[in-house]
């Protein structure tokens, strides 16, 4: 039986691609470069600024301009955190369903705390979420097990009785490293981790309703 469900944020709970992709395009325009279609940027959203700058500018961390572009990217994004970001269809109903089953839920993301906390509030997820663990909350970020284990500690739940839900291969790796059961969501950004079926998730879902059904059957068996 499960005690808790932990979620990745970008690409799992919330569709933040319009704001993050829009930030890249704003920066591209500032730098005198052509903007890109959101569809081309969307797969890189779960990889944060590093992945989005690679997609937009073809630049990597070891290149001279990377630090300057990263700082400007974060500055722009901070001003448009939730202009167009929304919970994915079905997430609001799923969270209500978890609460009705007395299942605790929380958020574990690689997003920095300075962005996570205000975004979670703007999405009206405070104070419902029992914990929020950001990419700089612990000494290591996903795919390390440390953030998820920290969240389990905050929720006072055993990792083996916890589901971790994400849209990137690093989410599944982190969940497995922590000893959790894992769920991969096909509606997310998916990144460059290869075929979703190869990630090793315990369950793959196409819509949040499927996770609600999965958990409801197990609660009924108690």
Backbone torsions as a table, in degrees:
resi	resn	phi	psi	omega
1	UNK	NA	146.0	-179.1
2	UNK	-95.5	145.9	179.1
3	UNK	-106.0	-26.2	-173.1
4	UNK	-155.9	159.2	175.5
5	UNK	-129.4	127.9	176.8
6	UNK	-111.7	139.8	-176.3
7	UNK	-121.4	141.9	159.7
8	UNK	-66.9	162.5	-177.2
9	UNK	-98.7	-70.8	-176.9
10	UNK	-69.5	122.0	177.6
11	UNK	87.9	-3.5	-179.9
12	UNK	-123.8	-59.9	173.6
13	UNK	-85.7	-44.1	-171.9
14	UNK	-126.6	143.0	173.0
15	UNK	-89.1	95.1	-178.0
16	UNK	-99.6	1.8	-176.7
17	UNK	-57.8	-40.2	-179.8
18	UNK	-58.6	-38.6	-179.5
19	UNK	-79.0	-40.4	179.4
20	UNK	-71.9	-42.1	175.9
21	UNK	-65.7	-38.2	177.0
22	UNK	-63.0	-34.6	177.4
23	UNK	-64.9	-43.6	177.4
24	UNK	-59.6	-44.9	-178.4
25	UNK	-66.9	-35.9	175.4
26	UNK	-61.0	-44.2	-179.2
27	UNK	-68.6	-39.7	176.5
28	UNK	-58.9	-43.4	179.3
29	UNK	-63.5	-41.6	177.8
30	UNK	-59.5	-35.5	-176.6
31	UNK	-89.4	5.0	178.2
32	UNK	73.7	27.8	-179.8
33	UNK	-112.4	155.9	179.6
34	UNK	-68.6	142.6	178.3
35	UNK	-76.2	163.7	-178.1
36	UNK	-118.4	155.4	176.0
37	UNK	-66.5	141.4	178.6
38	UNK	-57.2	-35.4	-179.7
39	UNK	-60.9	-30.3	178.9
40	UNK	-77.4	-29.0	-178.6
41	UNK	-88.0	-27.7	-171.8
42	UNK	-52.0	-44.7	-177.6
43	UNK	-62.1	-15.7	-174.8
44	UNK	-98.6	-1.2	-174.0
45	UNK	-61.2	-41.3	-178.3
46	UNK	-67.0	-13.4	178.8
47	UNK	-90.7	3.1	175.1
48	UNK	69.6	-160.3	-175.8
49	UNK	-59.0	-38.3	-178.4
50	UNK	-60.3	-48.7	-179.1
51	UNK	-68.6	-38.7	-178.5
52	UNK	-70.1	-37.4	177.1
53	UNK	-69.2	-34.7	175.4
54	UNK	-64.1	-41.7	-179.5
55	UNK	-69.6	-40.7	-175.5
56	UNK	-82.1	-38.9	-173.1
57	UNK	-112.3	-9.2	-175.7
58	UNK	64.5	32.7	-174.8
59	UNK	-118.1	143.7	179.8
60	UNK	-116.9	171.8	-170.2
61	UNK	-60.6	-28.9	-176.0
62	UNK	-82.0	-5.3	-177.2
63	UNK	-86.3	150.2	-169.4
64	UNK	-58.2	-39.4	-174.7
65	UNK	-81.8	-5.9	-171.7
66	UNK	-62.4	-45.6	-177.5
67	UNK	-62.8	-44.1	179.5
68	UNK	-63.3	-44.4	-179.5
69	UNK	-67.4	-36.6	178.3
70	UNK	-62.7	-47.4	-178.9
71	UNK	-62.7	-40.4	178.4
72	UNK	-68.7	-39.2	176.2
73	UNK	-57.3	-48.5	-178.0
74	UNK	-65.9	-35.9	178.2
75	UNK	-63.9	-45.0	179.1
76	UNK	-65.7	-45.3	-176.4
77	UNK	-62.7	-37.2	-179.0
78	UNK	-60.2	-27.2	179.9
79	UNK	-86.3	-5.0	-177.7
80	UNK	-139.2	36.9	-173.4
81	UNK	-52.8	-42.1	-172.8
82	UNK	-135.7	38.7	177.7
83	UNK	-67.3	-42.4	-179.5
84	UNK	-128.6	-3.6	-179.3
85	UNK	-68.3	139.8	-177.9
86	UNK	-144.3	156.2	170.1
87	UNK	-64.4	142.2	175.7
88	UNK	-62.1	151.2	176.5
89	UNK	-54.7	128.1	178.4
90	UNK	95.3	-15.0	-178.4
91	UNK	-68.3	-44.1	-180.0
92	UNK	-57.2	-43.9	178.6
93	UNK	-65.7	-38.9	179.5
94	UNK	-63.1	-44.4	-178.9
95	UNK	-63.9	-39.9	176.2
96	UNK	-62.4	-38.2	-179.8
97	UNK	-67.3	-41.7	176.6
98	UNK	-59.4	-44.9	-179.4
99	UNK	-64.3	-36.1	179.0
100	UNK	-68.2	-24.7	178.2
101	UNK	-92.8	6.5	-178.7
102	UNK	59.3	34.3	174.1
103	UNK	-96.3	125.7	177.2
104	UNK	-72.5	148.0	176.0
105	UNK	-141.0	151.9	-179.4
106	UNK	-150.4	-177.7	-174.6
107	UNK	-125.6	132.6	173.2
108	UNK	-130.2	113.3	-174.3
109	UNK	-132.5	156.9	172.7
110	UNK	-88.3	-1.3	177.1
111	UNK	-65.6	142.8	179.8
112	UNK	-68.0	149.0	-176.2
113	UNK	-55.8	-35.1	-176.7
114	UNK	-64.2	-21.5	177.2
115	UNK	-102.7	-37.0	-176.9
116	UNK	-60.8	-52.9	-173.2
117	UNK	-59.6	-49.7	178.3
118	UNK	-66.8	-33.7	179.3
119	UNK	-66.6	-43.2	178.4
120	UNK	-60.5	-38.4	177.7
121	UNK	-68.2	-42.8	-179.4
122	UNK	-66.0	-27.3	177.9
123	UNK	-84.9	4.3	179.1
124	UNK	61.7	36.1	177.7
125	UNK	-97.5	-12.5	169.7
126	UNK	-89.3	142.4	-0.1
127	UNK	-95.4	18.2	-174.1
128	UNK	-65.0	-42.8	-179.4
129	UNK	-66.3	136.4	-176.2
130	UNK	-80.4	-20.8	177.3
131	UNK	-159.3	152.5	174.0
132	UNK	-133.9	117.0	178.5
133	UNK	-114.5	119.0	-177.2
134	UNK	-97.9	175.2	-177.5
135	UNK	-65.0	-21.7	178.5
136	UNK	-112.9	17.0	176.0
137	UNK	-73.4	-41.7	-179.6
138	UNK	-112.0	174.1	-175.0
139	UNK	-68.9	-20.9	-179.6
140	UNK	-133.6	151.1	177.2
141	UNK	-105.4	170.4	176.0
142	UNK	-57.6	140.1	20.5
143	UNK	-87.8	8.5	172.5
144	UNK	-58.1	148.3	176.8
145	UNK	-76.4	-15.4	-170.8
146	UNK	-56.1	-47.9	-179.1
147	UNK	-61.8	-38.9	-179.1
148	UNK	-71.5	-39.5	176.6
149	UNK	-63.9	-37.3	176.8
150	UNK	-63.4	-42.7	178.2
151	UNK	-62.8	-42.2	178.0
152	UNK	-61.0	-38.0	177.4
153	UNK	-64.6	-42.6	178.7
154	UNK	-63.4	-35.1	-178.9
155	UNK	-87.5	-5.9	-177.4
156	UNK	55.6	48.0	179.0
157	UNK	-129.4	152.0	-180.0
158	UNK	-79.0	136.1	178.6
159	UNK	-54.2	-38.6	-178.2
160	UNK	-69.7	-11.6	175.2
161	UNK	-109.7	22.0	-177.3
162	UNK	-123.8	140.0	173.1
163	UNK	-99.9	135.0	170.8
164	UNK	-114.0	128.6	-172.3
165	UNK	-116.1	127.5	-179.3
166	UNK	-155.7	172.6	-175.4
167	UNK	-119.4	12.3	-177.5
168	UNK	-134.3	149.3	-178.9
169	UNK	-57.7	-31.7	178.7
170	UNK	-64.7	-30.8	177.0
171	UNK	-64.4	-45.4	-179.0
172	UNK	-67.8	-40.7	176.8
173	UNK	-61.1	-44.2	-179.5
174	UNK	-63.8	-44.3	179.2
175	UNK	-61.6	-44.6	179.5
176	UNK	-67.1	-40.6	178.3
177	UNK	-61.0	-31.0	-179.6
178	UNK	-84.0	-9.7	-178.9
179	UNK	89.0	15.8	179.5
180	UNK	-90.5	163.2	164.5
181	UNK	-79.2	148.2	-173.1
182	UNK	-125.6	147.8	178.6
183	UNK	-129.9	126.8	175.3
184	UNK	-103.0	136.4	-177.6
185	UNK	-106.6	121.9	-176.9
186	UNK	-76.1	-15.1	-178.5
187	UNK	-82.6	-3.8	-177.0
188	UNK	-85.2	-157.4	-172.2
189	UNK	-87.9	-29.0	169.4
190	UNK	70.6	-27.2	172.0
191	UNK	63.8	-148.5	-175.4
192	UNK	-115.1	33.8	-175.9
193	UNK	-87.8	12.0	-178.9
194	UNK	83.4	-167.6	-177.1
195	UNK	-62.0	133.8	-178.8
196	UNK	-54.4	-37.4	-177.0
197	UNK	-67.8	-16.7	-177.8
198	UNK	-90.3	-3.0	-174.0
199	UNK	-74.7	-22.5	-179.0
200	UNK	89.0	18.7	177.5
201	UNK	-68.5	149.1	177.7
202	UNK	-73.1	-25.2	-178.2
203	UNK	-149.7	141.6	173.1
204	UNK	-118.4	130.8	179.0
205	UNK	-124.2	149.5	178.7
206	UNK	-99.7	-14.7	-177.7
207	UNK	-153.8	146.0	-179.7
208	UNK	-56.2	-29.1	179.0
209	UNK	-56.5	-33.4	-177.5
210	UNK	-65.8	-35.2	177.0
211	UNK	-68.7	-39.2	176.6
212	UNK	-59.7	-43.1	179.0
213	UNK	-65.8	-43.1	179.3
214	UNK	-57.3	-47.2	-177.9
215	UNK	-72.9	-36.3	-179.7
216	UNK	-61.0	-38.3	179.5
217	UNK	-65.5	-36.0	-179.4
218	UNK	-76.3	-34.2	175.1
219	UNK	-65.3	-37.5	179.9
220	UNK	-65.3	-23.9	-178.3
221	UNK	-84.3	-6.6	-178.2
222	UNK	-60.9	NA	NA
